[in-house]
Amino acid sequence: MTEIIIAVIALVGTIVSGLISAATANKVTSVKIEALTKEVEKHNKVVERTFKLEQRVEDMDGRLTRVESS
């Protein structure tokens, strides 16, 4: 009978430990996902700004070509 009680206590301890471990891992993963999301947003803003700058350079290059050919 004592062995059964010890086995049940060990089972409960294992389950509780697993749940705590899973919850902690979930929190860490959420924090990392949030950080990566912020980095992706920064990257996307840089890409958008670069695209706009490339368009402006193309426009200026066209204007310069027209001025030089006049």
Gaussian input, Z-matrix of N, CA and C with variables (Angstrom, degrees):
# hf/3-21g

backbone

0 1
 N
 C     1     B1
 C     2     B2     1     A1
 N     3     B3     2     A2     1     D1
 C     4     B4     3     A3     2     D2
 C     5     B5     4     A4     3     D3
 N     6     B6     5     A5     4     D4
 C     7     B7     6     A6     5     D5
 C     8     B8     7     A7     6     D6
 N     9     B9     8     A8     7     D7
 C    10    B10     9     A9     8     D8
 C    11    B11    10    A10     9     D9
 N    12    B12    11    A11    10    D10
 C    13    B13    12    A12    11    D11
 C    14    B14    13    A13    12    D12
 N    15    B15    14    A14    13    D13
 C    16    B16    15    A15    14    D14
 C    17    B17    16    A16    15    D15
 N    18    B18    17    A17    16    D16
 C    19    B19    18    A18    17    D17
 C    20    B20    19    A19    18    D18
 N    21    B21    20    A20    19    D19
 C    22    B22    21    A21    20    D20
 C    23    B23    22    A22    21    D21
 N    24    B24    23    A23    22    D22
 C    25    B25    24    A24    23    D23
 C    26    B26    25    A25    24    D24
 N    27    B27    26    A26    25    D25
 C    28    B28    27    A27    26    D26
 C    29    B29    28    A28    27    D27
 N    30    B30    29    A29    28    D28
 C    31    B31    30    A30    29    D29
 C    32    B32    31    A31    30    D30
 N    33    B33    32    A32    31    D31
 C    34    B34    33    A33    32    D32
 C    35    B35    34    A34    33    D33
 N    36    B36    35    A35    34    D34
 C    37    B37    36    A36    35    D35
 C    38    B38    37    A37    36    D36
 N    39    B39    38    A38    37    D37
 C    40    B40    39    A39    38    D38
 C    41    B41    40    A40    39    D39
 N    42    B42    41    A41    40    D40
 C    43    B43    42    A42    41    D41
 C    44    B44    43    A43    42    D42
 N    45    B45    44    A44    43    D43
 C    46    B46    45    A45    44    D44
 C    47    B47    46    A46    45    D45
 N    48    B48    47    A47    46    D46
 C    49    B49    48    A48    47    D47
 C    50    B50    49    A49    48    D48
 N    51    B51    50    A50    49    D49
 C    52    B52    51    A51    50    D50
 C    53    B53    52    A52    51    D51
 N    54    B54    53    A53    52    D52
 C    55    B55    54    A54    53    D53
 C    56    B56    55    A55    54    D54
 N    57    B57    56    A56    55    D55
 C    58    B58    57    A57    56    D56
 C    59    B59    58    A58    57    D57
 N    60    B60    59    A59    58    D58
 C    61    B61    60    A60    59    D59
 C    62    B62    61    A61    60    D60
 N    63    B63    62    A62    61    D61
 C    64    B64    63    A63    62    D62
 C    65    B65    64    A64    63    D63
 N    66    B66    65    A65    64    D64
 C    67    B67    66    A66    65    D65
 C    68    B68    67    A67    66    D66
 N    69    B69    68    A68    67    D67
 C    70    B70    69    A69    68    D68
 C    71    B71    70    A70    69    D69
 N    72    B72    71    A71    70    D70
 C    73    B73    72    A72    71    D71
 C    74    B74    73    A73    72    D72
 N    75    B75    74    A74    73    D73
 C    76    B76    75    A75    74    D74
 C    77    B77    76    A76    75    D75
 N    78    B78    77    A77    76    D76
 C    79    B79    78    A78    77    D77
 C    80    B80    79    A79    78    D78
 N    81    B81    80    A80    79    D79
 C    82    B82    81    A81    80    D80
 C    83    B83    82    A82    81    D81
 N    84    B84    83    A83    82    D82
 C    85    B85    84    A84    83    D83
 C    86    B86    85    A85    84    D84
 N    87    B87    86    A86    85    D85
 C    88    B88    87    A87    86    D86
 C    89    B89    88    A88    87    D87
 N    90    B90    89    A89    88    D88
 C    91    B91    90    A90    89    D89
 C    92    B92    91    A91    90    D90
 N    93    B93    92    A92    91    D91
 C    94    B94    93    A93    92    D92
 C    95    B95    94    A94    93    D93
 N    96    B96    95    A95    94    D94
 C    97    B97    96    A96    95    D95
 C    98    B98    97    A97    96    D96
 N    99    B99    98    A98    97    D97
 C   100   B100    99    A99    98    D98
 C   101   B101   100   A100    99    D99
 N   102   B102   101   A101   100   D100
 C   103   B103   102   A102   101   D101
 C   104   B104   103   A103   102   D102
 N   105   B105   104   A104   103   D103
 C   106   B106   105   A105   104   D104
 C   107   B107   106   A106   105   D105
 N   108   B108   107   A107   106   D106
 C   109   B109   108   A108   107   D107
 C   110   B110   109   A109   108   D108
 N   111   B111   110   A110   109   D109
 C   112   B112   111   A111   110   D110
 C   113   B113   112   A112   111   D111
 N   114   B114   113   A113   112   D112
 C   115   B115   114   A114   113   D113
 C   116   B116   115   A115   114   D114
 N   117   B117   116   A116   115   D115
 C   118   B118   117   A117   116   D116
 C   119   B119   118   A118   117   D117
 N   120   B120   119   A119   118   D118
 C   121   B121   120   A120   119   D119
 C   122   B122   121   A121   120   D120
 N   123   B123   122   A122   121   D121
 C   124   B124   123   A123   122   D122
 C   125   B125   124   A124   123   D123
 N   126   B126   125   A125   124   D124
 C   127   B127   126   A126   125   D125
 C   128   B128   127   A127   126   D126
 N   129   B129   128   A128   127   D127
 C   130   B130   129   A129   128   D128
 C   131   B131   130   A130   129   D129
 N   132   B132   131   A131   130   D130
 C   133   B133   132   A132   131   D131
 C   134   B134   133   A133   132   D132
 N   135   B135   134   A134   133   D133
 C   136   B136   135   A135   134   D134
 C   137   B137   136   A136   135   D135
 N   138   B138   137   A137   136   D136
 C   139   B139   138   A138   137   D137
 C   140   B140   139   A139   138   D138
 N   141   B141   140   A140   139   D139
 C   142   B142   141   A141   140   D140
 C   143   B143   142   A142   141   D141
 N   144   B144   143   A143   142   D142
 C   145   B145   144   A144   143   D143
 C   146   B146   145   A145   144   D144
 N   147   B147   146   A146   145   D145
 C   148   B148   147   A147   146   D146
 C   149   B149   148   A148   147   D147
 N   150   B150   149   A149   148   D148
 C   151   B151   150   A150   149   D149
 C   152   B152   151   A151   150   D150
 N   153   B153   152   A152   151   D151
 C   154   B154   153   A153   152   D152
 C   155   B155   154   A154   153   D153
 N   156   B156   155   A155   154   D154
 C   157   B157   156   A156   155   D155
 C   158   B158   157   A157   156   D156
 N   159   B159   158   A158   157   D157
 C   160   B160   159   A159   158   D158
 C   161   B161   160   A160   159   D159
 N   162   B162   161   A161   160   D160
 C   163   B163   162   A162   161   D161
 C   164   B164   163   A163   162   D162
 N   165   B165   164   A164   163   D163
 C   166   B166   165   A165   164   D164
 C   167   B167   166   A166   165   D165
 N   168   B168   167   A167   166   D166
 C   169   B169   168   A168   167   D167
 C   170   B170   169   A169   168   D168
 N   171   B171   170   A170   169   D169
 C   172   B172   171   A171   170   D170
 C   173   B173   172   A172   171   D171
 N   174   B174   173   A173   172   D172
 C   175   B175   174   A174   173   D173
 C   176   B176   175   A175   174   D174
 N   177   B177   176   A176   175   D175
 C   178   B178   177   A177   176   D176
 C   179   B179   178   A178   177   D177
 N   180   B180   179   A179   178   D178
 C   181   B181   180   A180   179   D179
 C   182   B182   181   A181   180   D180
 N   183   B183   182   A182   181   D181
 C   184   B184   183   A183   182   D182
 C   185   B185   184   A184   183   D183
 N   186   B186   185   A185   184   D184
 C   187   B187   186   A186   185   D185
 C   188   B188   187   A187   186   D186
 N   189   B189   188   A188   187   D187
 C   190   B190   189   A189   188   D188
 C   191   B191   190   A190   189   D189
 N   192   B192   191   A191   190   D190
 C   193   B193   192   A192   191   D191
 C   194   B194   193   A193   192   D192
 N   195   B195   194   A194   193   D193
 C   196   B196   195   A195   194   D194
 C   197   B197   196   A196   195   D195
 N   198   B198   197   A197   196   D196
 C   199   B199   198   A198   197   D197
 C   200   B200   199   A199   198   D198
 N   201   B201   200   A200   199   D199
 C   202   B202   201   A201   200   D200
 C   203   B203   202   A202   201   D201
 N   204   B204   203   A203   202   D202
 C   205   B205   204   A204   203   D203
 C   206   B206   205   A205   204   D204
 N   207   B207   206   A206   205   D205
 C   208   B208   207   A207   206   D206
 C   209   B209   208   A208   207   D207

   B1=1.4440
   B2=1.5400
   B3=1.3289
   B4=1.4605
   B5=1.5234
   B6=1.3360
   B7=1.4623
   B8=1.5399
   B9=1.3186
   B10=1.4710
   B11=1.5246
   B12=1.3169
   B13=1.4693
   B14=1.5248
   B15=1.3075
   B16=1.4695
   B17=1.5244
   B18=1.3310
   B19=1.4654
   B20=1.5211
   B21=1.3304
   B22=1.4741
   B23=1.5249
   B24=1.3318
   B25=1.4685
   B26=1.5311
   B27=1.3164
   B28=1.4666
   B29=1.5244
   B30=1.3236
   B31=1.4720
   B32=1.5176
   B33=1.3367
   B34=1.4666
   B35=1.5315
   B36=1.3183
   B37=1.4628
   B38=1.5122
   B39=1.3181
   B40=1.4638
   B41=1.5221
   B42=1.3181
   B43=1.4746
   B44=1.5240
   B45=1.3296
   B46=1.4709
   B47=1.5260
   B48=1.2998
   B49=1.4561
   B50=1.5264
   B51=1.3219
   B52=1.4634
   B53=1.5151
   B54=1.3338
   B55=1.4667
   B56=1.5309
   B57=1.3114
   B58=1.4733
   B59=1.5219
   B60=1.3017
   B61=1.4660
   B62=1.5278
   B63=1.3241
   B64=1.4679
   B65=1.5265
   B66=1.3287
   B67=1.4612
   B68=1.5234
   B69=1.3177
   B70=1.4699
   B71=1.5274
   B72=1.3198
   B73=1.4671
   B74=1.5244
   B75=1.3140
   B76=1.4629
   B77=1.5294
   B78=1.3300
   B79=1.4645
   B80=1.5264
   B81=1.3118
   B82=1.4715
   B83=1.5292
   B84=1.3190
   B85=1.4675
   B86=1.5247
   B87=1.3217
   B88=1.4647
   B89=1.5291
   B90=1.3219
   B91=1.4673
   B92=1.5263
   B93=1.3324
   B94=1.4587
   B95=1.5231
   B96=1.3114
   B97=1.4702
   B98=1.5244
   B99=1.3252
   B100=1.4637
   B101=1.5312
   B102=1.3165
   B103=1.4707
   B104=1.5255
   B105=1.3240
   B106=1.4613
   B107=1.5293
   B108=1.3165
   B109=1.4641
   B110=1.5223
   B111=1.3273
   B112=1.4700
   B113=1.5216
   B114=1.3234
   B115=1.4635
   B116=1.5294
   B117=1.3152
   B118=1.4698
   B119=1.5267
   B120=1.3327
   B121=1.4635
   B122=1.5302
   B123=1.3293
   B124=1.4654
   B125=1.5286
   B126=1.3229
   B127=1.4633
   B128=1.5303
   B129=1.3208
   B130=1.4588
   B131=1.5233
   B132=1.3306
   B133=1.4676
   B134=1.5234
   B135=1.3228
   B136=1.4677
   B137=1.5281
   B138=1.3219
   B139=1.4627
   B140=1.5288
   B141=1.3317
   B142=1.4674
   B143=1.5299
   B144=1.3242
   B145=1.4718
   B146=1.5262
   B147=1.3176
   B148=1.4635
   B149=1.5206
   B150=1.3267
   B151=1.4625
   B152=1.5262
   B153=1.3375
   B154=1.4724
   B155=1.5304
   B156=1.3332
   B157=1.4676
   B158=1.5239
   B159=1.3247
   B160=1.4719
   B161=1.5189
   B162=1.3121
   B163=1.4660
   B164=1.5321
   B165=1.3305
   B166=1.4662
   B167=1.5201
   B168=1.3316
   B169=1.4589
   B170=1.5256
   B171=1.3182
   B172=1.4751
   B173=1.5163
   B174=1.3506
   B175=1.4656
   B176=1.5297
   B177=1.3363
   B178=1.4597
   B179=1.5257
   B180=1.3191
   B181=1.4564
   B182=1.5240
   B183=1.3236
   B184=1.4703
   B185=1.5138
   B186=1.3272
   B187=1.4637
   B188=1.5294
   B189=1.3222
   B190=1.4474
   B191=1.5235
   B192=1.3213
   B193=1.4797
   B194=1.5251
   B195=1.3443
   B196=1.4804
   B197=1.5278
   B198=1.3275
   B199=1.4636
   B200=1.5135
   B201=1.3313
   B202=1.4539
   B203=1.5198
   B204=1.3277
   B205=1.4644
   B206=1.5238
   B207=1.3431
   B208=1.4731
   B209=1.5021
   A1=111.11
   A2=115.56
   A3=120.36
   A4=110.85
   A5=115.81
   A6=119.81
   A7=111.12
   A8=117.01
   A9=120.99
   A10=109.79
   A11=116.58
   A12=120.18
   A13=110.24
   A14=117.44
   A15=121.11
   A16=110.75
   A17=116.13
   A18=119.81
   A19=111.09
   A20=118.16
   A21=121.78
   A22=109.57
   A23=117.78
   A24=121.05
   A25=110.06
   A26=116.87
   A27=120.75
   A28=110.50
   A29=117.07
   A30=121.30
   A31=110.98
   A32=116.42
   A33=120.63
   A34=109.82
   A35=117.27
   A36=120.59
   A37=112.03
   A38=116.38
   A39=120.40
   A40=111.41
   A41=116.74
   A42=120.55
   A43=110.34
   A44=116.83
   A45=120.37
   A46=110.13
   A47=117.09
   A48=121.25
   A49=111.19
   A50=116.66
   A51=120.97
   A52=112.25
   A53=116.39
   A54=120.13
   A55=111.33
   A56=116.48
   A57=119.98
   A58=110.18
   A59=116.66
   A60=120.79
   A61=111.30
   A62=116.62
   A63=120.55
   A64=110.95
   A65=117.49
   A66=120.90
   A67=110.92
   A68=116.66
   A69=120.89
   A70=110.93
   A71=116.16
   A72=120.05
   A73=110.55
   A74=117.03
   A75=121.38
   A76=110.68
   A77=117.01
   A78=120.50
   A79=110.75
   A80=116.33
   A81=120.97
   A82=109.82
   A83=116.19
   A84=120.45
   A85=110.93
   A86=117.13
   A87=120.92
   A88=110.98
   A89=116.97
   A90=120.69
   A91=110.18
   A92=116.36
   A93=119.60
   A94=111.26
   A95=117.75
   A96=121.01
   A97=110.01
   A98=117.16
   A99=120.00
   A100=110.62
   A101=117.00
   A102=120.73
   A103=110.52
   A104=117.19
   A105=120.52
   A106=110.95
   A107=116.54
   A108=120.44
   A109=110.54
   A110=116.51
   A111=120.15
   A112=110.90
   A113=117.12
   A114=120.53
   A115=111.15
   A116=116.94
   A117=120.39
   A118=110.04
   A119=116.81
   A120=119.77
   A121=110.72
   A122=117.07
   A123=120.41
   A124=110.31
   A125=115.79
   A126=120.58
   A127=110.49
   A128=116.72
   A129=120.27
   A130=111.17
   A131=116.60
   A132=119.44
   A133=110.51
   A134=117.18
   A135=120.53
   A136=110.12
   A137=117.25
   A138=120.76
   A139=110.05
   A140=116.72
   A141=120.08
   A142=110.93
   A143=116.49
   A144=119.97
   A145=110.71
   A146=117.14
   A147=120.88
   A148=110.44
   A149=116.94
   A150=120.58
   A151=110.80
   A152=116.49
   A153=119.94
   A154=110.89
   A155=116.22
   A156=119.38
   A157=111.33
   A158=116.48
   A159=119.53
   A160=110.72
   A161=117.45
   A162=120.67
   A163=110.57
   A164=116.58
   A165=119.81
   A166=111.05
   A167=117.35
   A168=120.83
   A169=109.61
   A170=117.45
   A171=120.40
   A172=111.07
   A173=115.93
   A174=119.96
   A175=111.14
   A176=116.09
   A177=119.92
   A178=111.19
   A179=116.75
   A180=120.55
   A181=110.59
   A182=115.55
   A183=119.42
   A184=111.54
   A185=116.42
   A186=120.01
   A187=110.85
   A188=116.72
   A189=121.41
   A190=110.58
   A191=116.63
   A192=120.47
   A193=109.62
   A194=116.41
   A195=119.40
   A196=110.91
   A197=117.58
   A198=120.80
   A199=110.77
   A200=117.13
   A201=120.64
   A202=111.86
   A203=117.52
   A204=119.75
   A205=111.66
   A206=118.64
   A207=120.28
   A208=111.93
   D1=-39.86
   D2=178.96
   D3=-62.29
   D4=-37.73
   D5=179.85
   D6=-63.02
   D7=-37.40
   D8=-180.00
   D9=-66.75
   D10=-43.33
   D11=179.16
   D12=-62.78
   D13=-43.38
   D14=178.31
   D15=-63.42
   D16=-40.28
   D17=178.93
   D18=-65.26
   D19=-40.55
   D20=178.64
   D21=-65.58
   D22=-43.49
   D23=178.28
   D24=-61.43
   D25=-42.25
   D26=178.57
   D27=-64.39
   D28=-40.28
   D29=178.65
   D30=-62.95
   D31=-46.42
   D32=179.06
   D33=-62.11
   D34=-42.79
   D35=178.12
   D36=-61.31
   D37=-41.35
   D38=178.48
   D39=-64.75
   D40=-42.81
   D41=-179.81
   D42=-64.78
   D43=-46.47
   D44=-179.82
   D45=-62.48
   D46=-43.55
   D47=179.15
   D48=-61.19
   D49=-42.36
   D50=178.37
   D51=-63.90
   D52=-40.78
   D53=179.41
   D54=-66.38
   D55=-42.07
   D56=178.18
   D57=-64.16
   D58=-42.80
   D59=179.14
   D60=-62.44
   D61=-43.16
   D62=179.85
   D63=-65.47
   D64=-40.21
   D65=179.58
   D66=-64.74
   D67=-41.89
   D68=178.66
   D69=-64.13
   D70=-44.29
   D71=178.93
   D72=-62.73
   D73=-36.95
   D74=179.33
   D75=-65.04
   D76=-41.78
   D77=178.74
   D78=-63.43
   D79=-44.37
   D80=-179.59
   D81=-62.33
   D82=-43.70
   D83=179.55
   D84=-62.60
   D85=-41.32
   D86=179.21
   D87=-62.24
   D88=-42.46
   D89=179.63
   D90=-63.95
   D91=-42.77
   D92=179.74
   D93=-65.74
   D94=-39.12
   D95=178.69
   D96=-64.08
   D97=-41.28
   D98=178.48
   D99=-62.65
   D100=-42.50
   D101=179.62
   D102=-64.38
   D103=-42.65
   D104=178.98
   D105=-65.71
   D106=-37.48
   D107=178.21
   D108=-61.20
   D109=-42.81
   D110=178.15
   D111=-63.53
   D112=-41.00
   D113=178.94
   D114=-64.51
   D115=-39.97
   D116=178.87
   D117=-65.41
   D118=-39.67
   D119=178.09
   D120=-62.72
   D121=-42.36
   D122=177.30
   D123=-61.47
   D124=-44.40
   D125=-179.88
   D126=-61.14
   D127=-44.28
   D128=-179.06
   D129=-62.88
   D130=-37.67
   D131=177.79
   D132=-64.35
   D133=-40.43
   D134=178.45
   D135=-64.52
   D136=-40.94
   D137=179.23
   D138=-63.20
   D139=-43.32
   D140=178.78
   D141=-62.33
   D142=-44.70
   D143=179.67
   D144=-63.84
   D145=-40.46
   D146=179.03
   D147=-62.81
   D148=-42.94
   D149=178.61
   D150=-60.56
   D151=-44.75
   D152=179.11
   D153=-62.64
   D154=-41.34
   D155=178.47
   D156=-64.00
   D157=-40.75
   D158=178.10
   D159=-62.19
   D160=-39.33
   D161=177.95
   D162=-64.17
   D163=-42.69
   D164=178.94
   D165=-63.98
   D166=-40.80
   D167=179.32
   D168=-63.70
   D169=-41.87
   D170=176.93
   D171=-59.60
   D172=-45.14
   D173=179.14
   D174=-61.48
   D175=-45.15
   D176=-179.85
   D177=-65.71
   D178=-37.51
   D179=177.97
   D180=-62.96
   D181=-41.52
   D182=177.31
   D183=-63.56
   D184=-42.73
   D185=178.63
   D186=-63.08
   D187=-43.42
   D188=-179.90
   D189=-62.48
   D190=-41.50
   D191=178.40
   D192=-61.40
   D193=-42.99
   D194=179.92
   D195=-65.59
   D196=-39.53
   D197=179.43
   D198=-66.46
   D199=-41.62
   D200=-179.54
   D201=-67.73
   D202=-31.99
   D203=-177.91
   D204=-83.03
   D205=-10.04
   D206=-179.54
   D207=-80.44

